[in-house]
Amino acid sequence: MIRLRPATVDEAGLLSSLALRSKAYWGYSTTFVEACATELQVDRHHLTGSLFRCTVAELEQEIAGYYVLEKCSLSEWELDAFFIDPPHIAQGIGCQLIEHAKSTAASLGGSRILIQSDPNAAGFYRKAGGRLLDTRESDSIPGRYLPVFSIDVSEYRRCDL
């Protein structure tokens, strides 16, 4: 059974490592993953800052995935991080986490969530209700443009993945 709970400060290193494993799962080279390391790092402000919400999915006392929401304005949140540990991909954990993120943003007064997506996750975010808005240049890889989605949480809907 999956348990969703707030991340703790001492889990920052575990979450950063999980993000790198998850990124590597999609067949990216070691060089590529290393170039993303700074951007994927979870640090104290993600876990304690008033503008962030970090939730982990725990399965049998092991972290199977997590997300970080960042408040951008009174009505807008950005999904700053969303990763599933590779042994747990395609087990429904992602759907539970994205639903929790949508519910969290809505409960905090948000009307939409912005998501800069890895191309491999674009289908997941579409199925979760995301609409493609634009592209944005990667902070890690100059010249690489990533899809940006918006999920309207004022019309909160469940994903059917």
C-alpha positions in Angstrom: 0.0 0.0 0.0 1.3 3.4 -1.0 1.6 6.0 1.8 1.9 9.7 0.7 3.5 12.0 3.2 5.6 15.2 3.4 9.3 14.7 2.8 11.7 15.3 5.7 14.8 17.5 5.5 17.1 14.4 6.1 15.7 12.9 2.8 17.1 15.5 0.5 20.0 13.3 -0.6 17.8 10.2 -1.1 15.4 12.3 -3.3 18.3 13.7 -5.4 19.7 10.2 -6.0 16.2 8.9 -6.9 15.8 11.7 -9.5 19.1 10.8 -11.1 18.2 7.1 -11.3 14.8 8.0 -12.7 16.3 10.3 -15.4 18.8 7.6 -16.3 16.0 5.0 -16.7 15.0 6.7 -20.0 18.2 5.8 -21.7 20.0 9.1 -21.3 23.8 8.9 -21.3 25.8 9.2 -18.1 27.2 12.5 -19.5 23.6 13.8 -20.0 22.4 12.7 -16.5 25.5 14.3 -14.9 24.7 17.6 -16.8 21.3 17.5 -15.1 22.5 16.8 -11.6 22.5 20.3 -10.3 19.0 21.0 -11.7 17.7 17.7 -10.2 19.2 18.3 -6.8 16.7 18.5 -3.9 17.9 20.7 -1.1 16.8 22.2 2.2 14.7 25.0 0.6 12.6 22.5 -1.4 11.8 20.7 1.9 11.4 23.6 4.3 10.7 26.7 2.3 7.2 28.3 2.5 6.9 28.4 -1.3 7.4 24.6 -1.7 5.5 21.4 -1.0 7.4 18.1 -1.3 5.5 14.8 -1.0 7.0 11.3 -1.1 5.3 8.1 -2.0 6.4 5.4 0.4 6.0 1.7 -0.3 7.0 -0.7 2.5 9.0 2.0 4.2 11.0 2.8 1.0 10.6 6.0 -1.0 9.2 4.9 -4.4 8.7 8.4 -5.8 8.2 12.1 -5.0 7.1 15.5 -6.3 7.9 19.1 -5.5 5.4 21.9 -6.1 6.7 25.5 -6.1 4.3 28.4 -5.6 4.7 30.9 -8.5 1.8 33.2 -7.7 -1.5 33.2 -5.7 -3.1 31.0 -8.3 -0.2 29.2 -10.0 2.1 26.4 -8.9 4.9 24.7 -10.9 5.7 21.1 -10.7 9.4 21.6 -9.9 10.2 17.8 -9.7 8.3 14.6 -10.3 10.2 11.3 -10.2 9.5 7.6 -9.7 12.2 5.2 -8.7 12.8 2.9 -11.7 11.7 -0.4 -9.9 8.3 1.3 -9.3 7.6 2.8 -12.7 4.3 1.7 -14.2 2.8 0.6 -10.9 0.3 3.4 -10.5 2.5 5.4 -8.1 2.8 8.3 -10.6 -0.9 8.6 -10.9 -1.3 8.7 -7.2 1.4 11.4 -6.9 0.0 13.6 -9.7 -3.5 13.4 -8.3 -2.1 14.4 -4.9 -0.2 17.3 -6.4 -3.3 18.5 -8.2 -5.3 18.2 -5.0 -2.6 20.0 -3.0 -2.3 22.9 -5.4 -6.1 23.3 -5.5 -6.4 23.1 -1.7 -3.8 25.9 -1.5 -5.8 28.2 -3.7 -4.1 27.3 -7.0 -6.0 27.2 -10.3 -3.3 25.7 -12.4 0.0 23.7 -12.3 2.7 24.4 -14.8 5.0 21.5 -15.8 8.2 21.6 -17.7 8.2 18.0 -18.9 10.9 15.6 -20.0 9.8 14.4 -23.5 9.5 10.9 -22.1 6.8 12.0 -19.6 4.8 14.1 -22.0 2.2 11.4 -22.6 1.8 10.9 -18.8 1.1 14.6 -18.3 -1.4 14.7 -21.2 -3.3 11.8 -19.6 -3.3 13.6 -16.3 -5.1 16.5 -17.9 -2.2 18.6 -19.1 -2.5 20.9 -22.1 0.6 21.8 -24.1 1.3 25.5 -23.7 4.8 26.1 -25.2 8.4 24.9 -24.9 11.1 26.2 -22.6 14.9 25.9 -22.8 16.4 23.4 -20.4 18.4 24.9 -17.5 20.8 22.0 -17.8 21.3 21.5 -21.6 21.6 24.7 -23.7 19.7 24.4 -26.9 17.4 21.6 -25.6 13.7 22.7 -25.5 11.2 20.9 -23.3 7.4 20.9 -23.5 5.5 23.0 -21.0 2.1 21.8 -19.9 -0.6 23.3 -17.8 -3.1 21.4 -15.7 -6.2 23.3 -14.7 -6.9 22.3 -11.1 -9.9 24.6 -10.8 -11.6 21.9 -12.9 -9.9 19.1 -10.9 -10.2 15.8 -12.7 -8.7 12.4 -12.0 -6.2 10.9 -14.4 -7.0 7.5 -15.9 -3.5 6.1 -16.5 
